[in-house]
């Protein structure tokens, strides 16, 4: 994994809500969410299920993708992530 490689990830929380975030190491970030050290929104909502990842991307691309995912309807989030994933 290169230093400038970022990933966008889509989580399903235990309460059925979705959370989108970015990270260089998605597995480590999910562990942080599970431990309550992740985003405020995810605290108390675990365990989590990883639904999709997109990347690798530059940090700017990842932030832009994250914003776009957060803007689409819930029903379209997974499809959007799959359409916008890039693999090297």
Order of alpha helices (4+ residues) and beta strands (2+ residues): beta-beta-alpha-beta-alpha-alpha
